[in-house]
Amino acid sequence: MTAKWEQALQQISTEERTPDNFLSQIKKFVAKLIADVPTQLTGNSAIKQQINHQQQAQKSAEVFLETPQATVLNKQKFYIVKPKQGEDFTLPKKWSSKTLGKTAIKALVTKGETSKLKGFKSKKGKSFDAKLKLDGHKLSFDFD
C-alpha cells in the first residue's frame, strides 16, 4: 500500500496527478476499510469466540447472587441489588466493620432481614451482635 502511495506522491510532484485525486482515493480506501471491519469481525470465528468468552467472564464476575426476587451484582465496595420489580439499590459490603457475606445478603434480599449476626463493632470499637433489617432500601440494625 505504501509503495502505491509513494508512487502517487511522485506523480503529484511531476504533475501527472492532482493532490485532490490522491486524497479522494485515500478517503475512498479508508471508508471501505471502515465498512469492511464489522463484517470481518463477525465473520471471524476466533474473534467471535473470544468476544463471547470475555462477555461470559464479565457477566459471571459481576453476578454475586441470584434469587427469585433479585439479582445482586458484585462491585468493588458495594453490591447492586436489581429487583425483578422495583428500582435498583445498593448494599454495603461492610457494615460496622463486619463484612456481609452471601448468606446475609441473600437473607436481606429474600426476607428483608438477617438472623442475628456476630462481630459488629461500634464507633468506640466495642463488639456487638444484631440482626440487620432492610426497610425499603435502607439498612439498619434490629436488636430484638
N, C-alpha and C positions, 0 to 999 in steps of 0.2 A: 504494500500500500504506500509506504513512504517513498519508494522508488518512483511510483507513478506521480506522486505529489511533487517530488523533486523535478521530474521531467516537465510537469505542468508549470512549475515556477520558472524553469529555464525557458519555456515557451513564452511566458509572460515577459521575461526580460528581453527576449528577442522580438517582442510584439507580435508573435504568431497566435497569441491567445490573450484574452482580456482578463483582468482580475475579477470582474463581475462573473464571468463564465466559470472561473475556478471556484469562487465562493459559492456559486449556485450549485455546482456539483457536490461540494463538500456538505452543504445543507441537505441535499437530497440523500447523500450517503448516511449522514447522522440520523435523519428522520427514518430511514429504512432500518438502521440498527435499533433504534428505539422501538419501532413497531415489531421487530422480529424477536426481541428479548423475551417478552411474555410467552410467546409460542415455544421458544427454545426451552424455557424453564419448565413449562407444563409438559413438554414432550420428553424430557429427560427423566427416566425412571430413578436414577441415582439421586437427583436433586429432589424429586418428589418424595422419595423415601426419607431423605434427611430432613426435609421440612416437616413431614408427618411425625418423625421421631422427636424433633425439637418441640413441636406443639404438644405432643403427649407428655413429654418430660415436664414442660412448663405447667400443664394442667395438673398433673399429679403432684407436682411440688407445691402448688398453691392450695389444693384442696386438703384441708386438715381433717374435716369430719363431714359426713353426710347423714342426715336424719330425714325422716318423712316430713318434718316441719321446715327444715332449712339446710343449706349448705354453708359450711364455715370455711373461710379461706384463711390461710396462714400468711401473715405479713411479718415484717421484721420485729416489731414491738407490740403488735396487737392482732386480733382476729377480726375479720369482717364476717358478720352474720348476714346471709342473704335468705330471708324467709321466703317460702313458697308464695305466701301472701303478705303484703305489707312492705314497709320500707326497710332498706338495709340499715344496720347499725354496727357499732364496734364493741368489742370486749377487750379488756387489757390482758396481756399475757401474765403480768404480775399485779397482785393486789395486796397492799400492805406487806410487802416483802415476801409474799408467797407466790410461787409460780402456779398458775392454773393449768392443770393437765387436761387431757382428753375427757376423762370421766367427769370432771367438774364442768367443763364447757358443754358436754352432752347433756348433763342434768339441767343446766341453766336453759339451754335451747329447748329441750323437750318438756321439762316440768316447771321451769321458771324459778327453781331453787335447787340448791345442793343439799346433801346431807351435811352433818356437822364436819367441818374441816379443821385440822390442827395446823399450827405453825404460822399463824398470822402474827405480825409484830406491830405494836402501837408506835406512835411517833417517839415515845420515850424509850423504845426498844424492848418493851415487855411483851412476852409471848401470850397469845390468847387463842381460843378456839371459837368458831362461829359458823353458822350457815351463811351462804351467800344467796341473795334474793334478787331476782330481776323484775323490777317494777316498770313496765313499759320497756324502755331501753336504758333504764338507769339501774346500775348495780349498787347494792347496799348490803350491809351486814344484818343478819337476823340472829339475835342472841337467845331465842326461845329454845 
